Amino acid sequence: MKALILSTGFVIGFFLGFWPGVERPKPLVWRLSFFAVMTAMLILALLPRTAGTLRDAVIVGRMDSTKSVPIMLHSSEFKFSDYQGHQKMMTTTADNGQPISIIIDESDAEKISNTNDAIIYVRRIGSDNAFISSGLATINPAITLPYIIGLEERARNLYFHVPMSWISILAYMYALVFGVKYFGSKDLHHDIHSSSAAILGTVFCVLATATGAIWAKFNWGSFWNWDPRQTSIFVLLLIYAAYFVLRSSIENEHQRAKLSAAYAIIAGIAAIFFVYVAPRLYEGLHPGSAGDVNSGPVISSQTDSLNLLKQVILSFSFASFTALFFWLLGLTIRIRRLNSLAVSDE
């Protein structure tokens, strides 16, 4: 099911990317479709509240007794009673028959009792059955994202970092293909396609590196850890930096195109190695490193590795970023063609 949902995003992205043609201006219906997909992704990725369970609060509380966890409450499952001062006691029974109590502010308790569902922040106090609320987050949320212990709100970065990484590889493969096509035709138009894709691929590669560094800061303690995957992406950026230096150092168009095409082919093959092979040869912090049984939530075969809603959001993200890449690619190609025509007219 997960493969079907994610592959749907790729199909939509490629359809929008190639229709009505990479170089042709996008019609109004295309732009409306693109903005609809991108807007849906941004709304689903950024706006829904994160909500866990009391079990999550127990696990987090055992590790850090000062940390609060947002949990989803169904008011019909709890009984309310006076506690002390301006506080109420919410009580229910766990699946194992043990009583569970939550101390909550009286005003919040009144709001919860008059609704069906609510998300509140709770902190474990003393035992696995006693909690205290640190505030009401929202009432009757339409959509919630699952709370992931250790990642929490930072899990939202998944919807940007992973698709940007995918687009960088897609762009480099596009540059490789048109590098091959140039050798078969000696058409400078193919060189424009190849080099434009390399430019955009490097932009998305930088963005993927930046979002990955933010992820690393909050999960591993520093922006850069020289993890094998971080190291490989750094080397990849150096490879394509050299590609642009090569292009800028050659004035003859056909000579530049020939050497750039050869370089794009070699660099594209290197990109596959540095992204998909090298990081799996060494132990590291990223999922899927050598000796790590965790392949990551996106490609893991475990059914619960990625929540259904997260799968849908990630699918929207793949679709929107893929379409965005091809839109920017078409604009870049058209602009460069106009510039080359202007230069030739002079």
C-alpha positions, 0 to 999 in steps of 0.5 A, spaced: 500 500 500 505 504 501 509 503 495 502 504 491 501 511 495 508 514 494 509 511 486 502 515 485 506 521 487 511 520 482 506 519 477 503 525 478 509 529 478 512 526 472 505 527 468 505 535 470 512 535 469 512 533 461 505 535 460 504 539 455 512 539 454 518 540 458 520 547 454 513 549 452 509 554 457 505 551 462 497 553 461 493 555 466 490 549 468 497 546 469 498 552 474 492 551 477 493 543 478 500 545 480 498 550 486 493 545 488 498 539 489 503 544 492 498 547 497 495 541 499 502 538 501 504 545 505 497 545 509 498 537 510 505 538 512 505 544 516 498 545 519 495 539 523 497 538 530 501 532 532 498 528 537 500 521 541 498 517 546 498 516 554 503 510 552 508 515 548 507 520 555 509 514 559 516 512 555 518 520 554 516 521 561 521 515 563 527 518 559 525 525 561 520 527 567 520 534 565 518 533 558 510 534 556 507 530 550 501 532 546 496 526 547 489 525 544 483 525 549 476 522 547 472 526 553 467 520 553 472 515 556 474 520 562 470 522 568 471 529 571 472 530 579 474 536 583 481 535 585 484 542 589 484 549 587 482 551 580 484 544 578 480 537 576 482 530 576 480 526 569 480 519 570 479 513 566 481 505 566 487 502 561 486 496 557 490 492 563 485 495 568 489 500 571 486 506 573 489 512 570 489 520 572 490 526 569 490 533 573 488 538 569 486 546 569 479 547 571 478 551 565 481 546 560 477 541 563 470 544 562 472 545 555 474 538 554 468 536 557 463 540 552 467 537 546 468 530 543 476 530 542 482 534 544 489 534 544 492 536 551 500 536 553 501 532 559 507 530 563 508 523 567 508 524 575 511 519 579 508 513 576 506 510 569 498 512 571 499 519 573 499 525 569 499 532 569 496 537 564 501 543 562 495 546 557 490 545 552 493 545 545 486 544 541 479 542 541 476 537 535 482 537 530 480 535 523 487 532 522 492 530 526 499 527 525 502 521 529 507 523 535 514 520 533 518 519 540 525 523 539 523 526 532 516 530 534 515 536 530 521 535 527 519 529 523 515 535 518 522 536 515 521 529 512 516 532 507 522 537 504 528 534 505 527 527 502 523 530 496 529 535 495 534 529 495 530 526 490 530 532 485 537 533 485 538 526 483 533 526 478 536 532 475 543 529 475 540 523 471 536 528 466 543 531 465 546 525 464 541 523 459 542 529 455 549 529 455 549 522 452 544 525 447 549 531 445 554 525 443 549 522 438 547 529 435 552 534 437 546 539 438 547 544 442 540 544 444 541 538 448 547 541 452 542 547 454 538 541 457 543 538 460 547 544 463 540 547 466 538 540 469 545 540 472 544 547 475 537 546 478 540 539 481 545 543 484 540 548 487 536 542 490 542 538 492 544 545 496 537 545 499 537 538 501 544 539 505 541 545 508 535 541 511 539 535 512 543 540 517 537 542 520 535 535 522 542 533 524 542 539 529 536 537 533 537 530 532 544 529 533 547 535 536 550 539 531 549 541 524 555 537 521 557 530 523 561 528 517 556 522 517 557 518 511 551 520 507 553 528 509 560 526 507 558 523 500 553 529 499 559 534 500 563 530 495 557 530 490 557 538 491 564 539 489 564 534 483 558 539 480 562 545 482 568 543 478 563 542 472 561 549 472 568 551 473 569 547 467 564 550 463 566 557 465 573 556 463 571 554 455 569 559 450 568 555 444 561 552 444 562 546 441 568 544 445 564 546 452 558 542 450 563 536 448 567 536 455 561 538 459 557 532 456 562 527 458 563 530 465 555 530 466 555 522 464 561 521 469 558 525 474 551 522 474 554 515 475 558 518 481 552 521 484 548 514 484 554 511 487 555 517 492 548 517 494 545 510 494 552 506 495 557 509 499 553 511 505 551 504 505 558 501 506 560 505 512 556 505 519 553 512 520 547 516 523 543 516 517 538 510 517 540 504 512 548 505 514 552 499 514 550 494 520 543 498 521 537 494 520 533 500 520 532 502 512 528 509 514 521 510 514 520 511 506 523 505 504 522 500 510 518 494 508 515 494 515 507 496 515 507 501 521 514 505 519 510 510 515 503 513 518 498 512 512 497 520 513 504 521 512 504 517 506 499 521 503 503 527 505 509 525 502 506 523 496 503 530 495 510 532 496 514 528 491 508 530 486 509 537 487 517 538 488 517 533 481 513 538 477 516 544 480 523 541 478 520 540 471 517 547 471 523 551 473 527 547 468 523 549 462 523 556 464 531 555 465 532 552 458 527 557 454 531 563 458 538 560 456 535 559 449 533 566 448 540 569 451 543 564 446 539 567 440 540 574 442 548 573 442 548 570 436 544 576 433 549 581 435 
